[in-house]
Amino acid sequence: MKHFFLVLIVWIQFGSACAQGLDAPLPLLNHRAYTPLDGSPSTVSAIAQAPDGTLWIGGVGGLSRFDGLRFVSYPSASEDPLPSNEVSSVAAMPDGGIWVGFVRGGASYIRNGRVTYYGDRHGFPLATVVKFALDSNGVLWAASTTGLARLKGERWEADVDTVRFDNSVRGFLIDREGVQWVATSEALFARPQGEPHFREVLRAPFFLSAANALAEAPNGEVWAAAQSQLFSVRGARDNFAHREVSLRGFKGRLLRPIAFDRHGNLWAATEGGLRRVPARALESGKVEEETFLASEGLSHNEVVSILQDREGNVWIGTYNGLDRLSPSNVVRYAQNCSPTAFAAGDAGALWITCRSVGETSESRDGKILSRHDTPMFSAAHRATDGTLWFGAGKVLAHVENGRFVMQPLPAQTGDLPVQALIRDAKGGVWISAFRGLFRLQDGVWSRNGSLDELPERGPLAMEVGIDGDLWLGYRNGRLARVRGQAVQMFDARDGLDVGGIMTIHSRDGEVWIGGERGFALYHGVRFTTIQGMSAVPLRGISGIVRTRNGDLWLNGVAGISHITRENIEAAILDPLHRATLDTFTYLDGVPGTAPQLRPTPSAIEATDGRIWFATTAGLVSIDARRPVRNTMPPPVKIWALTSGDNRHVHTGEAIQLPVHTNRLQIEYSAGSLTVPERVRFRHKLEGLDRDWQDGEGRREAVYANLGPGEYRFRVIAANNDGVWNETGASMAFSIAPAFYQTRWFSALCAFGVLLLLFGLYKFRLRQVSAQIRSRLEARLAERERIARELHDTLLQGMQGLILRFQAATDRIPPDEPARVLMEKSLDRADSLLAESRDKVKDLRPSASDVRTLEEALAIEGTHLAELHPATFRLSVQGAVRPLHPIVQEEGLLLAREALGNAFQHAHALHIEIEVTYGDESLQLRVRDDGQGIGSDMLAAGRPGHFGMIGMRERAHKLGAQLQLWSKPGVGTEAELRVPASVAYPRVEQNPTGLKRWAVALRAIFRPQQRGIKQAGTPP
């Protein structure tokens, strides 16, 4: 509460926006009444506007708030209730809080749905609260019928000087100079700032019902409305001069609330409705005030409260609801008239024939200048020379020297209304009626102007272009151009597709055609149909006006539309362009819609630049030169977040929502009250939305299926003229996670999934390893079988044959030629046997006669090192384990290929082999510090050579990984990684048995047969 006390300025209830248009006659302002049928309280005794633009309304029925569209009774769900429903005063504070005073005494302070009550024990008087006000020091004062009190800390302190008023306080005001004014049932008192006592200023009785009996004018004067008198007080301190203001219509009437708008106009309520006195009349008092009564649309004649809001709208509280009077671009014609024909006169005058009145009148600025007894004209036209022409069923008339000159129409027209008339460049007058088109030239009428090419039926619209061309529009959508005696017809085949043509307008060489389905432009080359961006299509265009600056004004069934020149030029360049429209409808005070038959055209430009539009319910005008524009960005307010049955009032703090929150609704509004129906919103939920969402006119956002987490809801708004508040409002909230939505649970699940995947990987690895081992065992067994079969059959049989032939050869004498031949044959047989033994040896498990892989690699490397300048080194890591024979053989062959490449091609100084017996894999690395090889050769090998390809194939057969790394000038490294499940036998072989097997194998294949043969050779 203490932050109140530092406020330096008072929240001025009249705001700061420009209010152009409030100077229009009172009945012609844009009026909207809100009655209990619209949700309004029945009695509006007090009105205040909060900084967020919301209206707070108090009365005998309680407290409500209003955002321009919705009345919401206080309290809503989750808001603290008030101690009483009988509200006598409401005040909005700069910090957003609301003070509420009650008829039976006491006050409550509302902020963010929380209520603090002040009663007798807090020092607040238990009497009807008249008004709250802040002084220039930020001190809050309250006036009750028993006197004044001010808030100090958490308590109220009575002003001892006002105790003498003895329960007679009727009004209270603190002016801009800090002077306190108190109206009682007997007199008006004032106390300048810093003085301890009030001084009597004037004697007059004031009524309690006039809670706003005191008002300050923009010039600093204080006005007081007594029982039936109106006073103005000037000066300060020792010199308070007052005068009674006497205005016609006020004398003898009971004065109720008064207020000044920011233009200095006085608004007052009497026992007979609302009255307004223009600022210029307050000095003289000679001008009778304007009135606005229930018969003219006011919700009730008993007015009890008046307020001007920040945008310049004036709000009137009555015994039957709430009324809004707004400045508007649209001004209704002062007389109650539904026009059948109208035309622009001189000096801004308007000539009009009204349906309900059998006469034609000339008016200017809402005042009738002349009246003329005429037929019910149905068409009117202002010629280029300023002459006004009118047409009725049987009469053609023109205005000459302020009076009508009439002549009969041709008999062929019948007694039917004239649809359109115009005067061409040659002075001929054309009239269109149901039975055809006729032209009057030199006192002679001719059908269709003697042009046989024109249709038989008369056109709905006519216009003369700047070049003298006559344009005629027909109900079937066809358009005729008459140039001299030549007629050219246009239709949909020429790009003109607007339906039945209802109006044609020409200016500066452009010809605009309006019809049932839209409007188009003909600019000498082609027709361009203009499309609007609005969701409401441009239809039923019966009036078009192009102003001097090139803008267009249209009168159609969707309302009065304005298109800027920039949009028009964009549409000419790009036929697909959609123009941005400013549309005026009933929300702006436009009664009815554009007429679809007569009068045509339904829009004209007066000589003073004002544009007049005929509608089905009246006549309105817009001053296109001085448009009223709302330039104030609307303040945005987030009210509450509702989830399930719980409503959380937005206090500025983050809202914590429980687990399993599935659906939530956020309520917000914008404080633009001029045309609240046109306020637009965009919102974004940070944490979900990446872009702004177009909320259009909706004042709530609904979200479903939100997960747990931190969120921030942001909303921005634009007023009725499209001015955006880009800052807007925001609200943070979070949704608590269920245990299965927490991070630790997700991490645990992720760990479980990873563990499962690892288990599946290990399982699959075992399967693959088993398959590889199975294939290796099968290969080994098959090779052993083949070697055994070859040894036991072919080699043994060949050995036996050699021995037999040796025995036979020994019996042949040495000098016989046959013996020489047999010896050579036996030598060849021994060679073949040795070669066969080598082949069989290759099928056996070991690729060398040594015990381990590293020994075989050491022998191979040492042998190569003897033939090349590079040094060779072999290292072994880990405990040496037996290897699967196929793995040992394939690994040796792969390493031999790598060693050979290193010694022969790398030009290295050092070559190293590292064998690592790991628990996870067997690793074999061959590296050198040679010249390296390029990436292409590393990937595909040397053209015509298959060393690297063979290395990769061997690794693939083992289910191993082969990685080759090289960089020119640095060296090359080849690494073979064989999974342990493949490389190591599951049950280690018995070394003794292995040794015994190897010895036996060597014994079989050792080449000693020649010695046996020789041993068996006879001398």
KETORKOL-103240 format. One record per residue (C-alpha): z negated, y negated, x. Coordinates in steps of 0.1 Angstrom, whole numbers, plus 5000, padded with zeros to 4 digits. Layout:
ZYX ...
This chain:
500050005000 499349765028 503049735038 503349515008 501449235024 503949165051 506849105028 508048755034 510348695005 510248764968 512749014954 514848764934 515648924901 518848724898 520248884930 522848734953 526348844941 529048614930 529348604892 532748454886 533648484850 530348414833 531548064825 533848214799 532848164763 529848384754 531648604728 534548654752 532448814780 532749184785 530049314763 528449664761 525549754738 523250044744 521250154714 518950454708 522150644700 523050604737 519650704749 518250344752 514650274743 514350114709 512349814722 513149664756 510249424763 510549404801 513349464826 513349474864 515949574889 514849774920 516449714954 518450034948 520049874918 518250084892 517049904860 513449974850 512849914813 509449894796 508449864760 506150014734 507850344739 506950374776 508950334808 512550434815 515050384843 518750324838 521650364864 524350234841 525150564826 521950754819 518550654805 515850864820 512350854806 509450834830 507851064840 510351334848 509351674859 507051664890 506351284886 502851154879 502351034843 501350684833 497950614817 499650444787 503050424770 502550054758 504249864786 504149484786 505449394821 507549554848 508249424883 510249564912 509049524948 511149484979 509849814992 511250004962 507850034944 507449944907 504549764892 503849844855 501449634834 500149764800 499449594767 495849724767 495249624803 495449784836 498349834859 500050124878 502050124910 504850384911 506550484943 508550804949 507150954917 503450904927 501350674905 498350464916 496350324887 494350004888 491749944861 488449774856 486749954885 489449824908 488949464896 492049454874 491549274841 491549484810 493849254791 497549234783 499549204815 501948904812 503748914846 503649014883 504848794911 504848774949 504048454967 505748334999 502948505019 503648845004 500448834982 500949004949 499648824918 499248954883 498848734852 497048874822 496048694791 492648634806 493848474838 495248554873 494248814899 495548894933 495649214953 493449234984 493449565001 492849834975 491149594950 492149314927 490348984930 490148744900 491248384904 488148194893 490047884884 491948054856 488848194839 488647864821 491947944802 489848164780 492248444771 495048214764 497548274793 501048314779 503348284809 503348284847 505748174875 505648114912 508547884922 510447854955 508047584967 505047824962 503747624931 502047854906 502747774869 500647904840 501647854804 498747894779 498447874742 497747494745 499447354777 501347404809 499447404842 500547394878 498847454911 500647364943 500347594973 497047554991 495247374963 492247544946 492747414911 495447404884 496447064869 497747014834 501346914833 502146894796 500646974762 502547224741 501747564725 503247874741 503548214724 502448544740 505748714729 507548494754 506748674786 509448484803 508648144788 508947984822 512047984843 513247814875 516747664876 518947684907 518247314914 514447384915 513547244881 511047454861 511847494825 509247584798 509947724764 507147644740 506947734703 509847524693 510347284722 512147304755 510847114786 512147044820 509646964848 510546804882 508546714913 505646874930 502046804941 500846474926 504046394907 505046644880 507446464857 508546644826 510946574798 511646744765 515246864762 516646844727 519747064721 521447114688 520647454673 517247474691 515247244669 512747414647 513547764660 511047994676 511848004714 511348334731 512348434767 514448204788 516348264821 518848084843 521848254858 522848154893 525447904880 522647714863 523547824827 520447854805 520048174785 517448164757 516348384728 515548234695 514648384662 518348404654 519948584684 520948494719 521948144730 523448004761 523647644773 526147554800 524747384831 526747074824 525147034789 521547064801 521546704814 523046534784 521846764756 524846664736 526746984737 525847244712 524847574727 526847894724 525548184703 525848554703 524648744673 524249094660 527349024638 529348974670 528149294686 524649214699 522349514694 519849314675 519148944668 515548974681 515848924718 512648994739 513849004775 516648864797 517648954833 520548884856 521249164881 522449154916 526149174906 525948894881 525649094849 523248954823 521049214805 519549144771 516649344758 516249354720 514349544694 517249784691 518249854727 519849694757 523049474760 525149394790 527349084794 529549104824 532048884842 535449034838 539048974847 539949044811 539348764786 539848814749 541748564728 539248334712 540548394677 540348724659 544048804660 546349104661 549648954673 553049034658 554848784681 553848554709 555448344735 554448104764 554447734756 554247434779 551247354801 549647694796 549847694758 550348004738 552348034706 551148324685 551748474651 548748684639 549148974615 546148884593 547048514591 550348384575 550948124601 551948064637 549547864659 549647684693 546547714714 545247634749 541947744765 540847904733 541347594712 543947564684 546347274691 548547304660 549047534631 552447604613 553147774580 555748034590 557048374581 555548674597 557548654629 558048994647 559848874679 559548574701 561248444733 560948154757 564348054769 565047934804 565247574792 561747604776 562847644740 560847884719 562648124696 561148334668 562648594646 561548734612 563148964586 565648704574 565048404596 565748284631 563647984642 563147764672 560647494680 561947144682 559746844687 556647044678 558047184645 560047484635 563747464627 564947774608 568247924599 569148254581 570048574598 573248754589 573148964557 573749284577 570249274592 568749334558 565149244551 563849434581 561749304611 563549164641 562849404670 563749174699 565648844705 566848664736 569048364746 571748444772 573148224800 575848084778 573447964751 574148254727 571148404708 571048774705 568848944679 568149324676 567249474642 567149824629 570749794616 572349664648 572749394674 573949054665 574948744686 574848374674 577248154693 578347804680 577047884645 578948214642 577348554641 579148854656 578149214657 577349344692 578749014705 582249164698 581749424725 582949754711 581449954740 577849884729 576050144707 575950084669 572150084667 570249784680 568349794713 564449794715 564349554745 566549284759 566549064791 568748824809 568948854847 569048574872 572748634876 573348594839 573748964832 572449084798 570349404799 569849604767 567449904765 567850174738 565450424722 567550714735 566850614771 570150454778 570550114794 573449874790 574449594814 576749324799 578549114826 580948884809 583049104786 582349424807 579749674796 578249934819 575950214806 573250384826 571250704817 569450994834 572551094853 572250764871 568550824880 567150634850 564550874834 561850674816 562550794781 562950554753 563250204768 560649964754 560749664777 562949504804 561749244829 563949064855 562848834883 564348734917 567148994913 564949284905 565249454871 562249654858 562649894830 559550034811 559650324787 557850614771 557650824803 557050554829 558950264845 561650214871 563249954893 566949864896 567649664927 571449664927 571849994943 569950264925 567050324901 563650394917 560950554895 557450444904 554750704904 551050614904 548150794922 545950774891 545151094872 546250914841 550150894842 552050574836 553250624800 554250404771 555050094792 555949814767 555249514789 556049424825 555349104844 556249034880 554248744894 555348494920 553748694948 555749004939 552849204922 553449394890 551349394859 552049664833 550849714797 550850084788 548950344768 546650404798 545650034799 546649734819 547749824854 548149614885 550449724915 550549524947 553849424963 553049644993 552949954971 556249854954 558049814987 556650144999 557950314967 561450154973 561550305008 560050634998 560750754962 557951014966 555350744974 552550724948 551350374942 547750274941 546850114907 544049884895 543749974858 541849784832 540749964801 538149934774 535549944801 536849604812 537049474777 540649564768 540649644731 543049914719 546250014738 549749874744 551849864712 554750104713 557049924689 556349554684 555849304698 558149354727 557649264754 553849314750 553149124782 554148764791 553348514818 552148174806 553247864824 549847824840 550048164856 547848354832 549248684819 548848764783 548749124769 549149224733 547249544723 546849734690 543449564685 543949214698 545148984726 543748944761 544648754792 544148794830 544248514855 546248684882 545748394906 541948414906 540848774900 537148864897 536249114923 532949294928 532449264966 528949414967 528649764981 526449964958 523050084970 522750464968 519650644957 518751014959 516251094932 515351454934 516251804943 515752074917 515552444925 514852684897 511952544877 510752314905 511751954908 511151784942 511151404941 512751254972 510151064991 512051025024 510251325039 511951665044 511651905015 510552265023 512052514999 510752874995 512453195004 515153334982 516152984971 519553064956 520652764937 519752394939 520852064923 520651724939 520451414916 521651074929 522950744916 524350414927 523150074917 526449924906 526149834869 529249624862 531449914854 529250214863 531850454848 534150364878 531550424905 532850694928 530850924951 531451134982 528851374995 528451615024 525851885031 525351895068 524852255078 527452365053 530252115047 532552005076 534151715056 533151475028 533551624993 534951394966 532351384938 534351144917 531950994891 529551294890 525951194898 524751534909 525751804934 525152174929 524952424957 524652804954 524153094978 522752875006 521253075035 517952975052 518052695076 517952315081 520152095059 520851725054 522451605022 524351275025 526051074998 528050744998 529450544969 532050284960 531650024932 534149964904 536549774928 536450034955 534049864979 532250154997 528750175009 529450375041 525750415049 524650565016 521550775014 520451105029 517851375022 516751655046 515551985033 515152335046 515152685031 512552925045 513953255055 512753595042 511553835069 514953995070 516553645074 514453545105 515853515139 513553785153 514654025126 518253945134 517553985170 515854325163 518854425142 521254315169 519254515195 519254815172 523054785167 523454745205 521255045210 523255245185 526555135201 525155225235 524155565221 527555615206 529055505239 526955755258 527756025233 531455945235 531255925273 529756275274 532456395251 535156245273 533456365304 533156715289 536856705280 537856595315 535556855331 537057115308 540557025318 539557015355 537857355352 540957485334 543257345361 540957495388 540857835372 544557835366 545257745403 542858015415 544458275392 547958175405 546758185441 545158525436 548158665419 550458545446 548158675473 547659015457 551259075448 553858865465 552158795499 550659145502 553959305492 555859085516 553459175544 553959545538 557659505539 557559315571 555359595586 557859865575 560859675588 558859615621 558359995623 562060055617 563059795643 560759955669 562860275666 566060105674 566960095711 566559755726 570059735738 571459785704 572959485687 571259585654 567859555670 568559195680 569659125644 566459295630 564159095654 565658765642 565358875606 561658965611 561058625628 562558455597 560358675575 557158575594 558058215590 558658255553 555358445550 553458165568 555057905545 554158105514 550558125527 550457745530 551657705494 549057945482 546457755503 547357435483 546357605451 542857685463 539957455455 539357285489 541957055503 540457095538 538557335559 535557105561 532557115539 532256755524 534556475513 533256225539 533856475567 537456515555 537856145553 536356095588 538756345603 541756175585 540555825595 539955925631 543256085634 545055775621 542955545643 544255735674 547755635664 547055265655 545254975671 542854925642 539255045644 537955285618 534455315603 533055545576 529655485558 527855695532 525455555507 523055765487 522156125489 525156345495 525856575465 528356855460 531456745442 533656915418 536557065438 539256885418 537356555422 536956615459 540656715463 542056425442 539656175458 540656285493 544356255485 543855915469 541755785498 544355935523 547055735506 544955425508 544155485544 547755555553 548855225537 546055035555 546955175589 550655155586 551254835566 548154605567 548154515604 544454515601 541854495629 539154685610 539454955583 536455095565 535655365540 532455365520 531355665500 528555605475 526855885457 525355705428 523455825398 526055675374 529155735394 530755835426 532255535443 534955545470 535955215486 538755165512 539054805526 540754635555 540954285569 544754285571 547454065558 547054165522 549754215496 551054005467 550054035431 553454175420 553354445446 549754515438 550654575402 553954775406 553954895443 556654875468 560154925454 561255285460 557755395469 555255565446 551955545466 550155305443 551655465412 550355805424 546955655431 546655525395 547855855381 545256055401 542555815389 543755855353 543656235355 540056215367 539055975339 538055735366 538555365372 540755245401 540554875410 542854715436 542054375450 544054185476 544753835487 547353745513 545753675547 542353805537 542754185532 542854455506 540254665489 540754985467 537755115447 537655445429 534755485405 534355845390 531755895363 528856105375 529356345347 532856425360 532156395397 529156615401 528856975389 526257035363 524757325383 525157295420 526957575436 525157805461 526057685496 525858035509 528258165483 530557865489 530557925526 531158295521 534058215497 535557965522 535258215551 536958485530 539658255520 540358155556 540358515566 543058585541 545358295550 544758295589 548158355605 547358675626 550058905612 552358865642 549458995664 549059295641 552759345642 552859315680 549859545682 551759795663 554959755684 555760055707 556459965743 
